[in-house]
Amino acid sequence: MREFLIRASADHGWPALPSDRMTEVLQPAGWDCEPIGGAGDFRVRAGGVEVSYSGEEIGWQVTFDADMPRAEEWIERVTRQVAAATGEPCEWLELS
């Protein structure tokens, strides 16, 4: 399991997304994935890996439940999409 945090660059806080835009913003463009039910604010499956998102004061906590060789590429793409959707620069970091 790997965990990441997507946060606003300026205040290191949570870049808020409207709930009706989560599917469009939290699924990386160009990846074959689909939203699924489960724990967290939003969850998606890509191949055999489930990725969950939880909005926290410190940012979006992103958890991959299994090994994903291109996890950093996924996080980088979603971080750019979050920044575009919120209109504020964002960054990511690995938690574990």
CYANA upper distance limits for C-alpha pairs under 8 A (distance plus 0.5 A):
  1 MET  CA     63 THR  CA      7.51
  1 MET  CA     64 PHE  CA      6.04
  1 MET  CA     65 ASP  CA      5.37
  1 MET  CA     66 ALA  CA      5.68
  1 MET  CA     67 ASP  CA      7.01
  2 ARG  CA     63 THR  CA      6.32
  2 ARG  CA     64 PHE  CA      5.81
  2 ARG  CA     65 ASP  CA      7.56
  2 ARG  CA     66 ALA  CA      8.04
  2 ARG  CA     67 ASP  CA      8.04
  2 ARG  CA     94 GLU  CA      8.26
  2 ARG  CA     95 LEU  CA      8.11
  2 ARG  CA     96 SER  CA      6.46
  3 GLU  CA     61 GLN  CA      7.50
  3 GLU  CA     62 VAL  CA      6.07
  3 GLU  CA     63 THR  CA      4.99
  3 GLU  CA     64 PHE  CA      6.91
  3 GLU  CA     94 GLU  CA      6.51
  3 GLU  CA     95 LEU  CA      5.76
  3 GLU  CA     96 SER  CA      6.09
  4 PHE  CA     61 GLN  CA      6.36
  4 PHE  CA     62 VAL  CA      5.56
  4 PHE  CA     63 THR  CA      7.01
  4 PHE  CA     75 ILE  CA      8.28
  4 PHE  CA     92 TRP  CA      7.34
  4 PHE  CA     93 LEU  CA      6.10
  4 PHE  CA     94 GLU  CA      4.74
  4 PHE  CA     95 LEU  CA      5.60
  4 PHE  CA     96 SER  CA      7.88
  5 LEU  CA     59 GLY  CA      6.59
  5 LEU  CA     60 TRP  CA      5.99
  5 LEU  CA     61 GLN  CA      5.16
  5 LEU  CA     62 VAL  CA      6.49
  5 LEU  CA     92 TRP  CA      5.93
  5 LEU  CA     93 LEU  CA      5.92
  5 LEU  CA     94 GLU  CA      6.86
  5 LEU  CA     95 LEU  CA      7.26
  6 ILE  CA     14 TRP  CA      8.33
  6 ILE  CA     59 GLY  CA      5.96
  6 ILE  CA     60 TRP  CA      5.48
  6 ILE  CA     61 GLN  CA      7.11
  6 ILE  CA     62 VAL  CA      8.06
  6 ILE  CA     75 ILE  CA      8.41
  6 ILE  CA     79 THR  CA      6.75
  6 ILE  CA     90 CYS  CA      7.35
  6 ILE  CA     91 GLU  CA      6.28
  6 ILE  CA     92 TRP  CA      4.91
  6 ILE  CA     93 LEU  CA      7.33
  7 ARG  CA     12 HIS  CA      5.89
  7 ARG  CA     13 GLY  CA      5.96
  7 ARG  CA     14 TRP  CA      5.97
  7 ARG  CA     15 PRO  CA      6.65
  7 ARG  CA     58 ILE  CA      7.12
  7 ARG  CA     59 GLY  CA      4.87
  7 ARG  CA     60 TRP  CA      6.87
  7 ARG  CA     90 CYS  CA      6.00
  7 ARG  CA     91 GLU  CA      6.10
  7 ARG  CA     92 TRP  CA      6.76
  8 ALA  CA     12 HIS  CA      5.40
  8 ALA  CA     13 GLY  CA      5.84
  8 ALA  CA     14 TRP  CA      6.73
  8 ALA  CA     15 PRO  CA      6.18
  8 ALA  CA     59 GLY  CA      7.69
  8 ALA  CA     83 ALA  CA      8.46
  8 ALA  CA     88 GLU  CA      7.28
  8 ALA  CA     89 PRO  CA      6.52
  8 ALA  CA     90 CYS  CA      4.76
  8 ALA  CA     91 GLU  CA      6.76
  9 SER  CA     13 GLY  CA      8.40
  9 SER  CA     88 GLU  CA      8.35
  9 SER  CA     89 PRO  CA      6.07
  9 SER  CA     90 CYS  CA      5.19
  9 SER  CA     91 GLU  CA      6.06
 10 ALA  CA     89 PRO  CA      7.83
 10 ALA  CA     90 CYS  CA      8.40
 12 HIS  CA     58 ILE  CA      6.78
 12 HIS  CA     59 GLY  CA      7.68
 13 GLY  CA     57 GLU  CA      6.37
 13 GLY  CA     58 ILE  CA      4.98
 13 GLY  CA     59 GLY  CA      5.69
 14 TRP  CA     55 GLY  CA      7.40
 14 TRP  CA     56 GLU  CA      6.84
 14 TRP  CA     57 GLU  CA      5.81
 14 TRP  CA     58 ILE  CA      5.78
 14 TRP  CA     59 GLY  CA      4.17
 14 TRP  CA     60 TRP  CA      6.81
 15 PRO  CA     59 GLY  CA      6.88
 15 PRO  CA     60 TRP  CA      8.07
 15 PRO  CA     82 VAL  CA      7.85
 15 PRO  CA     83 ALA  CA      8.39
 15 PRO  CA     86 THR  CA      7.03
 15 PRO  CA     88 GLU  CA      8.30
 15 PRO  CA     90 CYS  CA      8.31
 16 ALA  CA     55 GLY  CA      8.39
 16 ALA  CA     86 THR  CA      7.51
 17 LEU  CA     21 ARG  CA      7.24
 17 LEU  CA     22 MET  CA      7.28
 17 LEU  CA     82 VAL  CA      8.29
 17 LEU  CA     85 ALA  CA      7.92
 17 LEU  CA     86 THR  CA      7.28
 18 PRO  CA     22 MET  CA      7.43
 21 ARG  CA     25 VAL  CA      6.56
 22 MET  CA     26 LEU  CA      5.92
 22 MET  CA     27 GLN  CA      8.37
 22 MET  CA     42 PHE  CA      7.62
 23 THR  CA     27 GLN  CA      6.52
 23 THR  CA     35 PRO  CA      7.55
 23 THR  CA     42 PHE  CA      8.44
 25 VAL  CA     78 VAL  CA      7.33
 25 VAL  CA     81 GLN  CA      6.11
 25 VAL  CA     82 VAL  CA      6.57
 25 VAL  CA     85 ALA  CA      7.61
 26 LEU  CA     42 PHE  CA      8.48
 26 LEU  CA     78 VAL  CA      6.33
 26 LEU  CA     81 GLN  CA      7.96
 26 LEU  CA     82 VAL  CA      7.86
 27 GLN  CA     31 TRP  CA      8.06
 27 GLN  CA     33 CYS  CA      7.67
 27 GLN  CA     34 GLU  CA      8.46
 27 GLN  CA     44 VAL  CA      7.88
 27 GLN  CA     78 VAL  CA      7.25
 28 PRO  CA     74 TRP  CA      6.83
 28 PRO  CA     77 ARG  CA      6.26
 28 PRO  CA     78 VAL  CA      5.77
 28 PRO  CA     81 GLN  CA      8.13
 29 ALA  CA     77 ARG  CA      7.95
 31 TRP  CA     46 ALA  CA      8.20
 32 ASP  CA     46 ALA  CA      6.68
 32 ASP  CA     47 GLY  CA      8.18
 33 CYS  CA     44 VAL  CA      7.02
 33 CYS  CA     45 ARG  CA      5.94
 33 CYS  CA     46 ALA  CA      4.88
 33 CYS  CA     47 GLY  CA      7.64
 34 GLU  CA     44 VAL  CA      5.87
 34 GLU  CA     45 ARG  CA      5.96
 34 GLU  CA     46 ALA  CA      7.31
 35 PRO  CA     42 PHE  CA      8.05
 35 PRO  CA     43 ARG  CA      6.28
 35 PRO  CA     44 VAL  CA      4.64
 35 PRO  CA     45 ARG  CA      6.85
 36 ILE  CA     42 PHE  CA      8.46
 36 ILE  CA     43 ARG  CA      6.04
 36 ILE  CA     44 VAL  CA      5.76
 36 ILE  CA     45 ARG  CA      7.11
 37 GLY  CA     42 PHE  CA      8.24
 37 GLY  CA     43 ARG  CA      6.82
 37 GLY  CA     44 VAL  CA      8.48
 38 GLY  CA     42 PHE  CA      8.36
 38 GLY  CA     43 ARG  CA      6.97
 39 ALA  CA     43 ARG  CA      7.81
 39 ALA  CA     52 SER  CA      7.74
 40 GLY  CA     52 SER  CA      6.46
 40 GLY  CA     53 TYR  CA      6.15
 40 GLY  CA     54 SER  CA      5.39
 41 ASP  CA     52 SER  CA      8.03
 41 ASP  CA     53 TYR  CA      6.23
 41 ASP  CA     54 SER  CA      5.52
 41 ASP  CA     55 GLY  CA      7.14
 42 PHE  CA     52 SER  CA      6.39
 42 PHE  CA     53 TYR  CA      5.66
 42 PHE  CA     54 SER  CA      7.42
 43 ARG  CA     50 GLU  CA      7.46
 43 ARG  CA     51 VAL  CA      6.16
 43 ARG  CA     52 SER  CA      4.81
 43 ARG  CA     53 TYR  CA      6.63
 44 VAL  CA     50 GLU  CA      6.27
 44 VAL  CA     51 VAL  CA      5.83
 44 VAL  CA     52 SER  CA      7.01
 45 ARG  CA     49 VAL  CA      6.18
 45 ARG  CA     50 GLU  CA      4.95
 45 ARG  CA     51 VAL  CA      6.70
 46 ALA  CA     50 GLU  CA      6.94
 46 ALA  CA     51 VAL  CA      8.22
 48 GLY  CA     66 ALA  CA      8.40
 49 VAL  CA     64 PHE  CA      7.19
 49 VAL  CA     65 ASP  CA      6.64
 49 VAL  CA     66 ALA  CA      6.06
 49 VAL  CA     67 ASP  CA      7.83
 49 VAL  CA     68 MET  CA      7.48
 50 GLU  CA     64 PHE  CA      6.45
 50 GLU  CA     65 ASP  CA      6.06
 50 GLU  CA     66 ALA  CA      7.79
 51 VAL  CA     62 VAL  CA      7.28
 51 VAL  CA     63 THR  CA      6.00
 51 VAL  CA     64 PHE  CA      5.12
 51 VAL  CA     65 ASP  CA      6.93
 52 SER  CA     61 GLN  CA      8.48
 52 SER  CA     62 VAL  CA      6.16
 52 SER  CA     63 THR  CA      5.75
 52 SER  CA     64 PHE  CA      7.26
 53 TYR  CA     60 TRP  CA      6.72
 53 TYR  CA     61 GLN  CA      6.11
 53 TYR  CA     62 VAL  CA      5.21
 53 TYR  CA     63 THR  CA      7.18
 54 SER  CA     60 TRP  CA      6.08
 54 SER  CA     61 GLN  CA      5.65
 54 SER  CA     62 VAL  CA      7.19
 55 GLY  CA     59 GLY  CA      6.57
 55 GLY  CA     60 TRP  CA      5.12
 55 GLY  CA     61 GLN  CA      6.89
 56 GLU  CA     60 TRP  CA      6.40
 56 GLU  CA     61 GLN  CA      7.35
 64 PHE  CA     68 MET  CA      7.89
 70 ARG  CA     74 TRP  CA      6.88
 71 ALA  CA     75 ILE  CA      6.72
 72 GLU  CA     76 GLU  CA      6.51
 73 GLU  CA     77 ARG  CA      6.69
 74 TRP  CA     78 VAL  CA      6.72
 75 ILE  CA     79 THR  CA      6.40
 75 ILE  CA     92 TRP  CA      7.69
 76 GLU  CA     80 ARG  CA      6.87
 76 GLU  CA     92 TRP  CA      7.83
 77 ARG  CA     81 GLN  CA      6.86
 78 VAL  CA     82 VAL  CA      6.58
 79 THR  CA     83 ALA  CA      6.66
 79 THR  CA     90 CYS  CA      6.80
 79 THR  CA     91 GLU  CA      6.95
 79 THR  CA     92 TRP  CA      7.25
 80 ARG  CA     84 ALA  CA      6.69
 80 ARG  CA     90 CYS  CA      7.75
 81 GLN  CA     85 ALA  CA      6.59
 82 VAL  CA     86 THR  CA      6.53
 82 VAL  CA     90 CYS  CA      7.81
 83 ALA  CA     87 GLY  CA      6.11
 83 ALA  CA     88 GLU  CA      5.73
 83 ALA  CA     89 PRO  CA      5.76
 83 ALA  CA     90 CYS  CA      5.87
 84 ALA  CA     88 GLU  CA      7.62
